[in-house]
Amino acid sequence: MKRITTLVLALVLLCAVCAGASAEGFTIGYSLKTITNDDFQLALYTAVKDAVEASGNTFVEAIAESQTGVATQVTQIEDLINSGVDALILNPMDSNACITVMEKAKEAGIPVVLVDQGIEAGHEDLYVTFISTDNFAAAKVAGEYMAEQLGGEGKVIIVRGANGSSAGDDRADGFKAGIEGSGLVLANEQPGDWTVDVAMQATENMLQADPDISGIFCCSDNMIAGILQALDNNDIDVADLCFISFDGAKSGVDFIADGKLTGTMAQFPGKIGQTAVDVLVSVLSGEKTADDYEKFIDAGTTVYNAGDLDGAYATAF
């Protein structure tokens, strides 16, 4: 059944590419994990799709439909390459797993732009540029903000992303850098896999090991509901904690408005998606080359908190 599904996907991609090739313009494929129950990924997907179509080119998607479906993503990228797309936008789930298939894209002369998450250092020749929030720097600000809110006292925990995710790793590491030397103690950290259920279980595990915490850092707004459920299950009032997340989704701002979240580090998926398409179109048209771009383009960040809810809602996705 899995092989049949893969073959069907390959045929669908081939038909889409052929249709695009018969018209003017290029065919640009986008590989990502999921747009289900993930506000950021949906906003980024929409931005990429709209930008490709607005530029007069053909958009082809390959969605793994899982937060951790690494093997599926690799297979789908191979299908995109074999179908003859002109360029790829890639949001890699794992920083190592996509390297081999990206080498195939390079051999086929297919330019690649990375968005949201990157790959292991030393493989910069495999992509034009990587466009994302500076996850380490933004999470460091979150750590500094928590240290300020808690007066440099207390134990904190981190609900990470999925193992192997460069974005999740950078956010966790950045937060640690932000609290370093502040007096805050990192009591524990566990992966939440970007999902509500896993985040709830990870938080439950950490609270059972040590319920005496003062702060929580969550690597994505996507996991907030699970963490709140774990706190409720353990009779811990979130109002007694400093709880900071990462993404800047409207759902996260809603939690701030409800008094259940101290703040969230905002990302701008619309800017990331539009920039990725602009870069690829300029390279495909010959207007620019890969050498004209820095290997990392920072899409920026800011802190959303209760001090400016109107401003947060105005720019949140």
C-alpha positions in Angstrom: 0.0 0.0 0.0 2.8 2.4 0.8 4.5 1.7 -2.6 1.2 2.3 -4.3 0.7 5.6 -2.5 4.2 6.7 -3.5 3.6 5.8 -7.1 0.3 7.7 -7.1 2.0 10.8 -5.7 4.8 10.6 -8.3 2.2 10.4 -11.1 0.3 13.4 -9.7 3.5 15.4 -9.4 4.5 14.4 -13.0 1.1 15.5 -14.3 1.3 18.8 -12.5 4.8 19.5 -13.8 3.8 18.7 -17.3 0.9 21.0 -17.1 3.1 23.7 -15.8 5.7 23.1 -18.5 3.2 23.6 -21.2 2.5 27.1 -20.0 4.9 29.9 -19.5 6.9 30.0 -16.3 8.6 27.6 -13.9 7.4 24.8 -11.7 8.4 25.3 -8.1 7.9 22.4 -5.6 7.5 22.8 -1.9 8.3 20.0 0.6 7.1 20.3 4.2 5.9 18.2 7.1 2.3 19.2 7.7 -0.3 21.9 7.6 -2.7 20.1 10.0 -3.0 21.5 13.5 0.1 23.7 12.9 -0.7 27.4 12.4 2.9 28.4 11.5 3.3 25.7 8.9 -0.1 26.5 7.4 0.7 30.2 7.2 4.1 29.5 5.6 2.6 27.1 3.1 -0.1 29.6 2.1 2.6 32.3 1.7 4.7 30.1 -0.6 1.7 28.9 -2.7 0.3 32.5 -3.1 3.7 33.9 -4.0 4.5 31.2 -6.6 1.1 31.6 -8.3 1.2 35.4 -8.1 4.6 35.3 -9.9 2.9 33.5 -12.8 4.6 30.1 -12.0 3.3 26.7 -11.2 3.1 25.5 -7.6 3.5 21.8 -6.6 3.2 20.6 -3.1 4.6 17.5 -1.2 3.2 17.3 2.3 4.4 14.5 4.6 1.3 14.9 6.8 3.3 14.2 9.9 5.4 16.2 12.4 8.0 13.5 12.4 7.6 11.7 9.0 11.2 12.1 7.9 11.4 9.1 5.6 8.2 10.1 3.9 9.6 13.6 3.3 12.8 12.2 1.7 10.8 10.0 -0.6 8.5 12.9 -1.6 11.5 15.1 -2.4 12.9 12.4 -4.6 9.6 12.3 -6.4 9.6 16.0 -7.0 13.1 15.8 -8.4 12.2 12.9 -10.7 9.1 14.7 -11.9 11.3 17.5 -13.2 10.5 20.5 -11.1 12.6 23.6 -11.9 13.2 24.6 -8.2 12.5 23.4 -4.7 11.6 25.1 -1.5 12.4 22.7 1.4 11.4 22.8 5.0 13.5 19.8 6.3 12.2 17.9 9.3 15.6 16.5 10.1 18.9 18.3 9.7 20.7 15.2 8.3 18.2 13.1 6.5 17.6 15.4 3.6 21.3 15.9 2.7 21.6 13.0 0.3 18.4 13.8 -1.6 19.5 17.5 -1.8 22.7 16.3 -3.4 20.5 14.7 -6.1 18.8 18.0 -6.6 22.1 19.7 -7.1 23.2 17.1 -9.6 20.0 17.7 -11.5 20.6 21.4 -11.5 17.6 22.2 -9.4 18.1 25.2 -7.1 16.9 24.8 -3.5 15.9 27.3 -0.9 15.5 26.2 2.7 12.8 27.7 4.9 12.1 27.5 8.6 14.6 24.7 9.4 18.1 24.2 8.1 20.5 21.3 7.6 23.9 20.4 9.2 26.7 22.9 8.7 29.2 22.1 5.9 26.6 21.5 3.2 26.0 25.1 2.2 26.7 24.3 -1.4 23.4 22.4 -1.6 21.2 25.4 -1.3 20.9 29.0 -2.5 20.0 30.4 0.9 18.2 29.5 4.2 15.4 31.9 5.2 14.1 31.7 8.7 13.8 33.3 12.1 17.2 33.4 13.8 15.9 30.7 16.2 18.9 30.8 18.6 18.9 34.6 18.9 15.1 34.8 19.4 15.1 32.1 22.0 18.0 33.8 23.8 15.9 36.9 24.1 13.1 34.6 25.5 15.6 33.3 28.1 16.7 36.8 29.1 13.1 37.9 29.3 12.2 35.0 31.6 15.2 35.7 33.8 14.1 39.3 34.1 10.5 38.3 34.9 11.6 35.8 37.6 14.2 38.0 39.1 16.9 35.4 38.4 15.4 32.8 40.8 13.8 29.5 40.4 13.9 26.3 38.3 12.7 26.1 34.7 12.0 23.4 32.2 12.0 23.3 28.4 9.5 21.5 26.1 11.6 21.0 23.0 10.6 20.3 19.5 11.2 16.9 17.7 14.6 15.2 18.0 16.7 16.0 14.9 15.0 19.3 14.2 17.5 22.2 13.8 14.8 24.8 14.7 13.9 23.0 17.9 17.6 22.5 18.9 18.4 26.1 18.2 15.5 27.4 20.2 16.4 25.2 23.2 20.1 26.1 23.0 19.3 29.8 22.6 17.0 29.8 25.7 19.8 28.1 27.7 22.2 30.8 26.6 19.6 33.4 27.6 19.3 32.2 31.2 23.0 31.4 31.6 24.5 33.2 34.6 21.1 34.6 35.5 20.5 32.4 38.6 17.8 30.4 36.9 18.3 26.6 37.0 17.4 24.4 34.1 15.7 21.5 35.9 14.8 19.4 32.9 14.1 19.3 29.1 12.2 16.8 27.0 11.0 16.7 23.3 7.3 17.5 22.7 7.5 16.6 19.0 5.6 19.8 18.1 2.3 18.1 19.1 -0.2 18.7 21.9 -0.3 15.1 23.1 3.4 14.5 23.2 4.0 17.9 24.8 1.5 17.1 27.5 3.2 13.8 28.3 6.7 15.4 28.3 5.5 18.1 30.7 3.8 15.5 32.9 7.1 13.5 33.1 9.1 16.6 34.1 6.6 17.7 36.7 6.5 14.3 38.3 10.2 14.4 38.5 10.2 17.8 40.1 7.0 19.9 40.4 8.8 22.8 42.0 9.3 25.0 38.9 8.9 28.7 38.3 9.1 28.8 34.5 8.5 26.9 31.3 9.9 27.6 27.8 7.9 26.0 25.0 9.6 25.7 21.5 6.3 26.2 19.7 2.8 27.7 20.3 1.6 24.4 18.7 2.3 22.7 22.1 0.8 25.2 24.5 -2.5 23.4 25.0 -0.8 20.2 26.0 1.5 21.9 28.5 -1.5 23.7 30.1 -3.3 20.4 30.4 -0.3 18.8 32.2 -0.2 21.8 34.6 -3.9 21.4 35.3 -3.5 17.6 35.8 -0.8 18.3 38.5 -2.8 21.1 40.2 -0.3 23.8 39.2 -1.7 27.3 38.5 -0.1 28.7 35.3 -0.6 32.2 36.8 2.2 31.3 39.3 4.6 30.6 36.5 6.5 32.5 33.8 5.5 30.6 30.6 7.1 31.7 27.3 6.5 30.1 24.0 7.8 30.5 20.4 5.9 31.3 17.1 3.6 34.3 17.5 0.5 32.6 16.2 -2.9 34.2 16.9 -3.6 31.2 19.1 -0.6 32.0 21.2 -1.7 35.6 21.5 -5.1 34.3 22.6 -3.4 32.5 25.5 -1.6 35.7 26.5 -5.0 37.6 26.5 -6.5 34.8 28.7 -3.6 35.1 31.2 -2.3 31.6 30.4 0.9 32.6 28.7 3.5 35.3 29.6 4.7 35.8 26.1 5.7 34.3 22.7 8.5 35.0 20.3 7.0 36.1 17.0 7.9 34.7 13.6 6.8 36.1 10.3 5.9 33.2 7.9 4.5 35.5 5.3 7.8 37.2 4.9 9.7 33.9 4.9 7.5 32.4 2.1 7.5 35.5 -0.1 11.3 35.9 0.2 11.9 32.3 -0.7 9.9 32.6 -3.9 11.5 35.9 -4.8 14.9 34.4 -4.5 14.2 31.3 -6.6 12.4 33.3 -9.3 15.4 35.7 -9.6 17.8 32.7 -9.9 15.6 30.8 -12.4 15.2 33.8 -14.6 18.9 34.5 -14.6 18.5 37.9 -12.9 20.7 36.7 -10.1 22.9 33.7 -9.1 23.2 31.8 -5.9 26.4 33.7 -5.2 24.4 36.9 -4.9 22.7 35.7 -1.7 23.9 35.3 1.8 23.5 31.7 3.1 21.2 32.8 5.8 18.4 35.5 5.6 16.9 36.5 9.0 13.1 37.1 8.8 13.2 38.9 12.1 11.4 38.4 15.5 9.8 40.3 18.3 8.2 39.5 21.7 4.5 39.4 22.0 3.2 40.0 25.5 0.3 41.5 27.4 1.8 45.0 27.1 0.7 45.4 23.4 -2.0 42.9 22.5 -3.4 45.1 19.8 0.0 45.2 18.1 0.4 41.4 18.5 -3.0 40.6 16.9 -2.2 43.0 14.1 0.9 41.1 13.0 0.3 37.6 14.3 -0.5 34.9 11.7 
